[in-house]
Amino acid sequence: TTNITGVLAKAGQFNTFIRLLKSTGVAAQIDNQLNNSFGSGMTVFAPTDNAFTSLASGTLNSLSDSQKNALIQYHVLSTAIPMSQFDTVSNPLRTQAGSTSPAQYPLNVTAEGQQVNITTGVVNATVDNTLYTGDQLVVYQVNKVLLPMAIAGTAAPAPAPLAPTKTKGKTPTSTVADAPEAEASTDTSLAAPARVVTLTGGGVVAVVHVLALACVWWGL
């Protein structure tokens, strides 16, 4: 009976991947599918312990349980693909993580001579070795953890503050600045008569009389 964790344990240097396969339940899922001969086999891309060590500090700890499950499922294809067939596959390949849309879980595999390259949209990895080949299971060693767009995208920097926030700050300043100008204009118009009265000196009385007569005349 084929056992995915047994294959990896025998190969060595896959302790972290084995632990995640078990904790997420993906190992049991793979074994169940293989033992029941369901589907067209499976392909597993297994990152080494060094590949996990190369991840940014805290990457795994920052993932939720569902994200860890999706991450491990992303390393599994629902068909057994021998090394010789990678140059004929149709990209993007669909993993057990789900959708192949650009922002989700697309996986592109290309073969150049004896080298097989894997691109996730986040990382570029290579197949370093074939660990196991059978009718229902093929296991490859890869040099990097395959980080999908759907998970790596959650670590994107927060967007910059929107422009309207700055505009609101300027509006009160403009209003306050207009008010003193209006008051200054009013004060100037009121001050003009006072200057006229001062300059006329002794003619103040005559001016007052003229204004008084004018008021009486128009009142009549």
C-alpha positions as CSV (number, residue, x, y, z in Angstrom):
1,T,0.0,0.0,0.0
2,T,1.4,3.4,-1.0
3,N,1.7,5.9,1.8
4,I,2.7,9.5,1.0
5,T,4.3,10.2,4.3
6,G,6.2,6.9,4.1
7,V,7.6,7.9,0.7
8,L,8.8,11.2,2.1
9,A,10.2,9.8,5.3
10,K,12.3,7.3,3.4
11,A,13.7,10.1,1.2
12,G,14.6,12.2,4.2
13,Q,14.8,16.1,4.5
14,F,11.0,16.5,4.3
15,N,10.0,16.7,8.0
16,T,8.2,20.0,7.8
17,F,6.2,19.0,4.8
18,I,5.3,15.7,6.4
19,R,4.1,17.5,9.6
20,L,1.9,19.8,7.5
21,L,0.5,17.0,5.5
22,K,-0.6,15.3,8.7
23,S,-1.8,18.3,10.6
24,T,-4.0,19.5,7.6
25,G,-5.4,16.1,6.9
26,V,-4.1,16.2,3.4
27,A,-1.9,13.1,3.9
28,A,-5.0,11.0,4.9
29,Q,-6.9,12.4,1.9
30,I,-4.1,11.4,-0.5
31,D,-3.7,7.9,1.0
32,N,-7.5,7.4,0.8
33,Q,-7.6,8.4,-2.8
34,L,-4.6,6.2,-3.7
35,N,-5.8,3.1,-1.9
36,N,-9.2,3.3,-3.5
37,S,-7.8,3.8,-6.9
38,F,-10.0,6.9,-7.3
39,G,-9.3,9.2,-10.3
40,S,-6.2,9.2,-12.5
41,G,-3.6,9.2,-9.7
42,M,-1.8,12.1,-8.0
43,T,1.3,14.2,-8.4
44,V,2.9,15.7,-5.3
45,F,5.5,18.5,-5.3
46,A,7.4,18.1,-2.0
47,P,9.5,21.1,-0.7
48,T,12.5,20.2,1.3
49,D,13.1,21.3,4.9
50,N,15.6,23.9,3.5
51,A,12.8,25.3,1.3
52,F,10.6,25.9,4.3
53,T,13.6,27.4,6.2
54,S,14.1,29.9,3.3
55,L,10.6,31.4,3.8
56,A,10.3,34.8,5.4
57,S,10.3,34.6,9.2
58,G,6.8,33.9,10.5
59,T,5.2,33.0,7.2
60,L,3.7,29.7,8.3
61,N,2.7,31.0,11.7
62,S,0.8,33.9,10.1
63,L,-1.5,31.5,8.1
64,S,-4.8,30.3,9.4
65,D,-5.7,26.6,9.4
66,S,-7.7,26.9,6.2
67,Q,-4.8,28.7,4.5
68,K,-2.3,26.0,5.6
69,N,-4.7,23.4,4.2
70,A,-4.9,25.3,0.9
71,L,-1.1,25.7,0.8
72,I,-0.5,22.0,1.1
73,Q,-3.3,21.2,-1.4
74,Y,-1.6,23.5,-3.8
75,H,1.3,21.1,-3.9
76,V,-0.9,18.2,-5.1
77,L,-2.3,17.5,-8.6
78,S,-5.2,15.2,-9.2
79,T,-3.4,13.2,-11.8
80,A,-0.1,11.3,-12.0
81,I,2.3,13.1,-14.4
82,P,5.6,11.4,-15.3
83,M,8.6,13.7,-15.9
84,S,8.5,13.0,-19.6
85,Q,5.0,14.5,-19.9
86,F,5.6,17.9,-18.4
87,D,6.4,19.4,-21.8
88,T,2.9,18.5,-23.1
89,V,0.7,19.7,-20.2
90,S,-1.8,22.5,-20.6
91,N,-1.1,25.4,-18.3
92,P,-2.2,26.5,-15.9
93,L,-2.5,23.2,-14.1
94,R,-5.3,22.7,-11.6
95,T,-4.2,21.7,-8.1
96,Q,-6.3,20.4,-5.3
97,A,-6.4,23.9,-3.8
98,G,-9.0,24.9,-6.4
99,S,-9.4,27.7,-9.0
100,T,-6.8,28.4,-11.6
101,S,-7.8,32.1,-12.0
102,P,-4.9,34.6,-11.9
103,A,-5.5,35.7,-8.3
104,Q,-6.2,32.3,-6.9
105,Y,-4.2,29.1,-7.4
106,P,-2.7,28.9,-10.9
107,L,0.3,26.6,-11.4
108,N,2.4,26.7,-14.5
109,V,4.9,23.9,-15.3
110,T,7.3,24.0,-18.2
111,A,10.1,21.7,-19.3
112,E,13.3,22.8,-20.9
113,G,15.4,19.8,-21.7
114,Q,16.0,17.9,-18.4
115,Q,14.9,20.8,-16.3
116,V,11.3,21.3,-15.1
117,N,10.3,24.8,-13.9
118,I,7.3,25.7,-11.8
119,T,5.8,29.2,-11.6
120,T,3.1,30.3,-9.2
121,G,3.0,34.0,-9.9
122,V,4.8,34.5,-6.6
123,V,7.8,32.2,-6.8
124,N,9.7,30.3,-9.4
125,A,10.8,26.8,-8.4
126,T,12.5,23.8,-10.0
127,V,12.1,20.1,-9.8
128,D,15.3,18.8,-8.3
129,N,14.6,15.1,-8.1
130,T,12.0,12.3,-8.6
131,L,11.4,10.7,-5.3
132,Y,8.8,8.2,-6.3
133,T,7.1,7.0,-9.5
134,G,4.2,4.6,-9.7
135,D,1.0,4.1,-11.6
136,Q,-1.1,6.1,-9.2
137,L,1.5,8.4,-7.5
138,V,4.5,10.5,-8.6
139,V,6.4,12.5,-6.0
140,Y,8.9,15.2,-7.0
141,Q,11.4,17.2,-4.8
142,V,11.2,20.9,-5.3
143,N,13.6,23.6,-4.1
144,K,11.0,26.1,-3.0
145,V,7.7,26.2,-1.2
146,L,5.0,26.9,-3.8
147,L,3.2,30.0,-2.6
148,P,0.0,30.7,-4.4
149,M,-1.3,34.1,-5.4
150,A,-4.4,33.7,-3.2
151,I,-2.3,33.3,0.0
152,A,0.7,35.5,-0.8
153,G,-1.6,38.3,-1.9
154,T,-2.8,38.7,1.7
155,A,0.6,40.1,2.7
156,A,0.4,43.0,0.2
157,P,1.1,46.5,1.7
158,A,-1.8,48.6,2.8
159,P,-2.9,51.1,0.2
160,A,-1.9,54.8,0.6
161,P,-4.5,57.2,2.2
162,L,-7.1,58.5,-0.3
163,A,-6.8,62.0,-1.7
164,P,-10.2,63.3,-0.4
165,T,-8.9,63.0,3.2
166,K,-6.4,65.8,2.4
167,T,-9.1,68.0,0.7
168,K,-11.3,68.0,3.7
169,G,-8.5,69.4,5.8
170,K,-8.0,72.4,3.5
171,T,-11.7,73.5,3.3
172,P,-12.0,75.0,6.8
173,T,-8.7,76.9,6.3
174,S,-10.0,78.6,3.2
175,T,-13.3,79.6,4.9
176,V,-11.5,81.1,7.9
177,A,-9.2,83.0,5.7
178,D,-12.1,84.7,3.8
179,A,-13.8,86.0,6.9
180,P,-11.1,88.5,8.0
181,E,-11.0,89.9,4.5
182,A,-14.7,90.6,4.6
183,E,-14.4,92.3,8.0
184,A,-11.5,94.4,6.9
185,S,-13.5,95.6,3.9
186,T,-16.4,96.6,6.1
187,D,-14.1,98.5,8.6
188,T,-12.6,100.5,5.7
189,S,-16.0,101.7,4.4
190,L,-17.0,102.8,7.9
191,A,-13.8,104.6,8.6
192,A,-14.1,106.8,5.5
193,P,-16.8,109.2,6.9
194,A,-14.7,109.7,10.1
195,R,-11.7,110.9,8.0
196,V,-13.9,113.3,6.0
197,V,-15.3,114.9,9.2
198,T,-11.8,115.4,10.6
199,L,-10.5,117.1,7.5
200,T,-13.4,119.5,7.1
201,G,-12.8,121.0,10.6
202,G,-15.0,124.0,11.1
203,G,-17.3,123.1,8.3
204,V,-18.8,120.3,10.3
205,V,-21.8,122.3,11.5
206,A,-22.7,123.4,8.0
207,V,-22.5,119.8,6.7
208,V,-24.7,118.6,9.5
209,H,-27.3,121.3,8.7
210,V,-27.3,120.5,5.1
211,L,-27.8,116.8,5.9
212,A,-30.6,117.7,8.3
213,L,-32.4,119.8,5.7
214,A,-32.1,117.1,3.2
215,C,-33.6,114.6,5.5
216,V,-36.5,116.9,6.3
217,W,-37.1,117.6,2.6
218,W,-37.2,114.0,1.6
219,G,-39.3,113.2,4.6
220,L,-41.9,115.7,3.4
